[in-house]
Amino acid sequence: MTELLNVRNLTARHGQLPAVREVSLTIGRGEVLALVGANGAGKSTLLRAIAGVHPIGGGTVHFDGSDITRLPADRRVAAGIALVPEGRRLFPEMTVEENLRVARSRPGGWELEMVLEAFPMLRQALRRRASTLSGGEQQSTAIARALLTNPRLLLIDEVSLGLSPVATEAVYKSLDRLIRAGTTLVLVEQDLGRAMSVADRIVCLRDGRVALTAHAGAVTREEVTEAYFGLGKPTAVRS
Ligand SMILES: Nc1ncnc2c1ncn2[C@@H]1O[C@H](COP(=O)(O)OP(=O)(O)OP(=O)(O)O)[C@@H](O)[C@H]1O
């Protein structure tokens, strides 16, 4: 699998607090990577630093072989990195269709009709204002909007947070379609079982550091949980 993203010794701070500490990871083209870890482990900050919306304090980020460490966020979107942030950040007074149409498109396969095929629930909701949407519809709109930028790398923070089980199921059904279409994905997912079933690889952060990286099929839920909470095991790296 050829490498799409290479993060080396990345550090990112909130004021004096180092939220991400010397994190190194790689993501291959077409790979699905789940980023897990307890509250405050640094998952959101890491995604935001990769997307260029949080300053990088040290280390490097290479995307498709180019050094993008100092590239501003808009140029990273243009290069093909899209972030679906925690909280989704839709325009509440605009309709779903308007929210989708604000995405500036890179040339590529995803246009509105294809996105609606991947997210069928949005077809009925196109004329509704975003403020009236359910959590699942909001998350689908936010992911659909990111897709319309035709990303080569899609970063989704807290996929299922605040969603009902039915809505979570629907969003993951759509994500399955994206995965089958070859989209490279990084997901932050608090539901460990879900993360392990959808991802090729799991990276667990603890206190801003990588506590475990493993192929999803080569690690047990118990091992990930131990890394998650730091239950006495040294840092594990498996691939
Ligand atoms: N805006 C902020 N100002 C100050 N500190 C922050 C801010 N956002 C996050 N932090 C701190 O940075 C660390 C990492 O937070 P981050 O949100 O990246 O973790 P997370 O793994 O995504 O957790 P969560 O699941 O709670 O979002 C935590 O200690 C958190 O308290």
PDBQT file of the ligand as one rigid body, heavy atoms in Angstrom, charges set to zero:
ROOT
HETATM    1  N1  LIG A 301      -9.392  24.816  23.409  1.00  0.00    +0.000 N 
HETATM    2  C1  LIG A 301      -8.624  24.267  24.334  1.00  0.00    +0.000 A 
HETATM    3  N2  LIG A 301      -7.953  25.003  25.240  1.00  0.00    +0.000 NA
HETATM    4  C2  LIG A 301      -7.160  24.438  26.169  1.00  0.00    +0.000 A 
HETATM    5  N3  LIG A 301      -6.936  23.111  26.266  1.00  0.00    +0.000 NA
HETATM    6  C3  LIG A 301      -7.577  22.322  25.404  1.00  0.00    +0.000 A 
HETATM    7  C4  LIG A 301      -8.444  22.841  24.380  1.00  0.00    +0.000 A 
HETATM    8  N4  LIG A 301      -8.932  21.809  23.650  1.00  0.00    +0.000 NA
HETATM    9  C5  LIG A 301      -8.384  20.696  24.193  1.00  0.00    +0.000 A 
HETATM   10  N5  LIG A 301      -7.584  20.997  25.226  1.00  0.00    +0.000 N 
HETATM   11  C6  LIG A 301      -6.809  20.035  26.029  1.00  0.00    +0.000 C 
HETATM   12  O1  LIG A 301      -5.926  19.333  25.156  1.00  0.00    +0.000 OA
HETATM   13  C7  LIG A 301      -5.882  17.946  25.491  1.00  0.00    +0.000 C 
HETATM   14  C8  LIG A 301      -6.276  17.122  24.279  1.00  0.00    +0.000 C 
HETATM   15  O2  LIG A 301      -7.622  17.431  23.935  1.00  0.00    +0.000 OA
HETATM   16  P1  LIG A 301      -8.332  16.833  22.638  1.00  0.00    +0.000 P 
HETATM   17  O3  LIG A 301      -9.672  17.499  22.523  1.00  0.00    +0.000 OA
HETATM   18  O4  LIG A 301      -7.416  16.887  21.498  1.00  0.00    +0.000 OA
HETATM   19  O5  LIG A 301      -8.531  15.325  23.089  1.00  0.00    +0.000 OA
HETATM   20  P2  LIG A 301      -9.528  14.249  22.555  1.00  0.00    +0.000 P 
HETATM   21  O6  LIG A 301      -8.798  12.963  22.626  1.00  0.00    +0.000 OA
HETATM   22  O7  LIG A 301     -10.068  14.658  21.234  1.00  0.00    +0.000 OA
HETATM   23  O8  LIG A 301     -10.656  14.271  23.651  1.00  0.00    +0.000 OA
HETATM   24  P3  LIG A 301     -12.245  14.400  23.514  1.00  0.00    +0.000 P 
HETATM   25  O9  LIG A 301     -12.704  13.038  23.194  1.00  0.00    +0.000 OA
HETATM   26  O10 LIG A 301     -12.648  14.833  24.899  1.00  0.00    +0.000 OA
HETATM   27  O11 LIG A 301     -12.514  15.434  22.459  1.00  0.00    +0.000 OA
HETATM   28  C9  LIG A 301      -6.792  17.775  26.712  1.00  0.00    +0.000 C 
HETATM   29  O12 LIG A 301      -5.983  17.833  27.859  1.00  0.00    +0.000 OA
HETATM   30  C10 LIG A 301      -7.702  18.973  26.627  1.00  0.00    +0.000 C 
HETATM   31  O13 LIG A 301      -8.141  19.347  27.922  1.00  0.00    +0.000 OA
ENDROOT
TORSDOF 0
